[in-house]
C-alpha cells in the first residue's frame, strides 16, 4: 500500500512538472538581465519596464481586454437564456438543439475560424474588432451553456413551483428564485469565457480586421522579428492574470 | 404549452441581443468616422516592430490623421488575410516576391509617382527591381541580404564561400534557415546555379548536396539563430543580415559575410491596397516612410538597409560599414531576387520534404 502511494505521488509529481516547468522557466527568464533567452545574466526588472512602455503591445492588450469584456457579456446574455430554454424543452427538439449548441465545443478551432471568416465575408461585414467579438462569442457560447445547465439541473424544481404557487409572476420567479441560485455558475462561466477569449489565437487570427490586433496575435508576430525577454515578461503577466481569473471562476462555482 | 413558450422566450432574447449588438456596432463605426473632428484613420499593416511609435506620432501630427498599426508575421499570413476578405487596410509591407503575387491577384492600387517625390532617391539597384520595374505598385522600403553569420574566434580563416557550411570541422555547430527557398538558394548558388532554377536535375543534385550536409547541421531555424550564434551554440548560421547584426551586439566576435557566389537580396516594399479608402493619405504616408531622415532612423533601429540612398548621410558609420546591414557595393550585382518558379515549386516542395525526412 505504502509503495503504491509513493508511485502515485511521483507519477503525479512528474505530470505536474511536465505541465508547469516550462511556465516556471518562462517566468524565471522574464527577470533575466540579458537579451538572450538562453543565458542567465542576473536578476532585473528591465523587461517589465520595456513592456510597460511598449505602446503597440499595450494597444494590443487593450484590444484583447475589450474583446474579452464584450464577447463575455454577449455570451452571458445569450447563453443563460439558452441554457434555461434547453432545460425546459422536452422531446426531440431538445436533443437536436443540444447537439447544435454543443457542436462548437468539439469542432476543430481552425474550422470554426474559417467558417466564421467566410460567413463575415459573405454577409459583407467588414472584419474589425467587432467580428472578433462575435467570433469569440461563437465558441464561448457552448461553454456558458454547459456550465449554467449543470447548475440548473441541480436546482430543485419545487422551488420555482412554490414561487408560482405563492403568486409570483414568471419574471418575479426568475429574479427572486432562479437567478440568485444560478448566479455563481453564471459568474464562473463568464470568468472562464473571459479567460478563453483573452488567450484565443486561432479564431482571432481568421476574423481580425484592421485595428484589431489582439495580444496573442501581437505576440506571435513579435516572435518572428526576434525573441526578447519582453515576451517572457508579458507571458508572465498573462499567466498570472489567467490563473487569477480561473481561480476566481473555481471559487464562484464552489459556492 | 410550456415548450413553445420557453422557445419563444429564448428566441426573443436572441433577437433582442442581436439587435442591441448591431446597434452598438453601428454607433461605434460612425463614431470612428464622423466623430473626433472627422479625423481620417490610416490602417498600416506591417511586420512587428517595423515602425517606431515616435515616427507614427510625427506623421499623425504633421497630417492630422490617426495611424493604426496591425502586424503580421509572414508574407503568407499577409496574403491569406487579404485573400480571406480583410479590407480596410491602406498600406502594407509585402516582400519582393509577394509584391508580384499580390499584383497578379489585383490586390494593389497603382501608385501616384507625383505624390512620391522621395522615389527619386532610391538606391541604384532598387530603381528598377525585377518584381516591379516601374514602381507601378510598390516602393522598396528596407532591404538586405541572406548570407552567413559566423563566430570569428572559432571559424578561421574568415569564410568567403557557401562551402564553409559543408566543412566537417564545424559538425553540429551549423544552423540553416528553416526556409525551403533560402536553403535551396544557398546550395544552388554554391553550385554556380541560379536560385530560381527550374531544371529538375539541378534541383535533384542540390537536394543530394543538402542531404550530405544534414549530419553537420544542428538545426534548421529561421527565428532564433541569432540567439544560437550569440550564445555560441552554433558558430555558423545561414541568416538574414539584420538579425545577424543584432547578434553582434551580444557577441562582438560575430561577423557576417555575403559569400562570393552571391545570395539572396530581398526588399520589403510599401504598397497601397486596392481596397484602401484613403489612397491619397496612403501615398503621403509612404513618401514619409522613405524620406531620408525617417528611413535612416528606421534603418538604425532595425539594422536593415534603407531604400533611400540619401539616408546613408544620416546613418552612423559603423552601421554603414557593417556588411550585415549594407553589403559591399561590388557584391550587389551578384545578388539574386527570389522569383516565382511556378509549377516547379512542387519539385522544390518534394525535395525539401525528402531532406527533412532523412
HADDOCK unambig.tbl for C-alpha pairs under 7 A between the chains (distance, minus, plus):
assign (segid A and resid 36 and name CA) (segid B and resid 227 and name CA) 6.06 0.50 0.50
assign (segid A and resid 38 and name CA) (segid B and resid 231 and name CA) 6.89 0.50 0.50
assign (segid A and resid 78 and name CA) (segid B and resid 14 and name CA) 6.23 0.50 0.50
assign (segid A and resid 81 and name CA) (segid B and resid 10 and name CA) 5.88 0.50 0.50
assign (segid A and resid 82 and name CA) (segid B and resid 10 and name CA) 6.16 0.50 0.50
assign (segid A and resid 85 and name CA) (segid B and resid 6 and name CA) 5.47 0.50 0.50
assign (segid A and resid 85 and name CA) (segid B and resid 7 and name CA) 6.19 0.50 0.50
assign (segid A and resid 85 and name CA) (segid B and resid 10 and name CA) 6.08 0.50 0.50
assign (segid A and resid 88 and name CA) (segid B and resid 3 and name CA) 6.86 0.50 0.50
assign (segid A and resid 88 and name CA) (segid B and resid 6 and name CA) 6.81 0.50 0.50
assign (segid A and resid 89 and name CA) (segid B and resid 3 and name CA) 5.38 0.50 0.50
assign (segid A and resid 90 and name CA) (segid B and resid 3 and name CA) 6.78 0.50 0.50
assign (segid A and resid 121 and name CA) (segid B and resid 85 and name CA) 6.04 0.50 0.50
assign (segid A and resid 126 and name CA) (segid B and resid 86 and name CA) 6.93 0.50 0.50
assign (segid A and resid 126 and name CA) (segid B and resid 87 and name CA) 6.62 0.50 0.50
assign (segid A and resid 127 and name CA) (segid B and resid 86 and name CA) 5.75 0.50 0.50
assign (segid A and resid 209 and name CA) (segid B and resid 86 and name CA) 5.80 0.50 0.50
assign (segid A and resid 210 and name CA) (segid B and resid 43 and name CA) 6.26 0.50 0.50
assign (segid A and resid 210 and name CA) (segid B and resid 70 and name CA) 6.59 0.50 0.50
assign (segid A and resid 210 and name CA) (segid B and resid 88 and name CA) 6.01 0.50 0.50
assign (segid A and resid 210 and name CA) (segid B and resid 89 and name CA) 5.79 0.50 0.50
assign (segid A and resid 211 and name CA) (segid B and resid 43 and name CA) 6.97 0.50 0.50
assign (segid A and resid 211 and name CA) (segid B and resid 68 and name CA) 5.79 0.50 0.50
assign (segid A and resid 211 and name CA) (segid B and resid 69 and name CA) 6.64 0.50 0.50
assign (segid A and resid 211 and name CA) (segid B and resid 70 and name CA) 6.00 0.50 0.50
assign (segid A and resid 213 and name CA) (segid B and resid 70 and name CA) 5.67 0.50 0.50
assign (segid A and resid 218 and name CA) (segid B and resid 71 and name CA) 6.70 0.50 0.50
assign (segid A and resid 221 and name CA) (segid B and resid 48 and name CA) 5.54 0.50 0.50
assign (segid A and resid 221 and name CA) (segid B and resid 71 and name CA) 6.45 0.50 0.50
assign (segid A and resid 221 and name CA) (segid B and resid 72 and name CA) 5.55 0.50 0.50
assign (segid A and resid 221 and name CA) (segid B and resid 73 and name CA) 4.38 0.50 0.50
assign (segid A and resid 222 and name CA) (segid B and resid 48 and name CA) 5.49 0.50 0.50
assign (segid A and resid 224 and name CA) (segid B and resid 73 and name CA) 5.84 0.50 0.50
assign (segid A and resid 224 and name CA) (segid B and resid 223 and name CA) 5.85 0.50 0.50
assign (segid A and resid 225 and name CA) (segid B and resid 48 and name CA) 6.46 0.50 0.50
assign (segid A and resid 226 and name CA) (segid B and resid 223 and name CA) 6.31 0.50 0.50
assign (segid A and resid 226 and name CA) (segid B and resid 224 and name CA) 6.66 0.50 0.50
